[in-house]
Amino acid sequence: MTDDAQLPRREFLLTLPRRRLAAGLLLRDGQGRVCLVVPTYKPNKILPGGTVETGESPAEATAREVVEELGLDLPVGRLLVIDEVKPDQDDDHGAMILGYDGGVLTDEQISAIGWPEDELSGVVFVHPDDLDQHCTPANAARVRAALAALADGTVAELGR
């Protein structure tokens, strides 16, 4: 095939809907509290993670983001939640957000957590019952769905 033969496919692909792909890691401490990062660029806390870059799998992006945000090189476990975020006034394309199991952090790992001060102002561990005080309703629902999927061995599929 020549480059000319590829042109119609490229043109076709440009007509397809675009959607951001993001992924996060559900980490807990020994008391069952959930690790949330405190972004400097938005008012609510979120799971560590971020946008999947071109050429990365969602799991690779999750691992990279956790190293960048927490300074921890952790294995990315199984997929727990898939969440479709519809387009809105802030995001013309919407997003697909995946949540993976990151396991339970040891006290040593928690003590080693560090964060980039230009992106995050801190890291907190929050009891699942208190998620609504720290997260948007959508993020709280996503974390709760991930916890439920972890407990029952399923994958939760959300969509609003």
N, C-alpha and C positions, 0 to 999 in steps of 0.2 A: 504494500500500500504506500502511496505517496502522501506527502503532506496535504496535497489537494484533496485526496480522498477522505482525509480526516476532518476537513473543514466543515462539511455538513453536520457531522456528529458534534463537533465543538459548538457550532451555532445552535444545534438542538439543545445541548446541555445548558447553554446560557439562557434558554427559555424556561427551564425548570425552576420550581420554587427553591429558594435558598433558606436555610435555617441554621442557626448557630448550634453547635454540638458542644456540650459541656459535661464534665464529670466530677464527682466528689467522692471522698472517702469517709465512711462512717467509722470513726475511732471512738473507743470507750475507755474509761479508766476502770480500775478494779471495783468501783462502787456502782458501775452501770451508767455513769454520767457520760454525755456525748461531748466530744471535742468540737468546738466552734471557733472559727477565726473571726476577728473583729476588723473588718475592712475600714480603711481610711476614706474610701470613695463611695460608701453607702451607709445608711443609718443602722441596718440590721445585721446580725451575725449570720454566718453561713458555714456549711461544712468546708473543710479544706479541699481545694480543687480548683478547677477553672476550665477555660476553653481548650478544646482539642485542636491542636495546630495541624496544618496540612502535613500529611505523611505519618502522623501518629495514630495509633489505635487509642480508643478511649482509656484503656487500662494504662498504656504508656503515658498518656497525658496526665492521668491521675497521679501516677508515681512521680512524674516530673514536678507537678504542682505541689505535691506534699513536701518534696525536698526543698523547693523554692520557698514555700510558706512556713514550714515547721522545722526545716533542717534535718528531717528524719528520712532515711532511705528505707521504706517499708514495703513489704509485699502487698500487692493488690489482690484481694480475695474475690469471691464470686459476686456476680451482679445481683443486686438486691432490689433496685427500683429503676423504672423507666418513667420519666415524667415529660409529657408534652406541654409546653408553654405556648399558648396562642399568641399571635401578634397583638401588640397593644400600642399605646401612644409612645412608649419608650423604645419599642423594638418592632420594626416594620415586618420582620420575618419570623419572629417567634424563636423557640429553641426546643431542643431535645436535651434533657438532663438525665444522666445516668448516675446511679449511686452504687458504690461497691463496698464490700465489707473490708475493713482494715484491721479488725480484731481488737483486742484489749491491750492497751499500752502498759508497759511495766512502769514502776516508779522511776527507774533510771531513764527510760525513754522520755517520760514526762519532764523530768528535770533537765533533759538535754534540749528541749524545744526552744527554738529561737525563731524570730520572724523578721522580715524586711520592714523596717520602720516607715519606708515610703509607701508601702502597700497595706500594712496591717498595724493596728495599734495594740494588738494583744491577742491572746488565746484564752478561752475559758472552757470549763467543763460544766455542763448544765444537766440537771436531772431532766429526764424526758417529760415529767409533769410540768416543767417550767419553760418549755420551748416557746410557748406563745408570748412570754415576756421578753424573749430575745430575738425571735425570728419573725419574718413576715408569715402570714397564714399559709401561704403556698410552701415556704421552706419548712415550716413546722410540720405540715402534712407530709411532705416528702421524707423528712427524717422519721416521723412516726411510721410511715409505710415501710421504710427500710428496716426499722427495728422489728416490725411485725413479720416481714419477709424473712429476716434473720431467724426469728423464733420458730417459724413454721416451715422453713425450708423452701419457700416459694420465691418468685419474683413478682413484685407489685408493679402494676402498670396503671399510672395515673394519667389523667387528662382533664383539663378544665375548659 
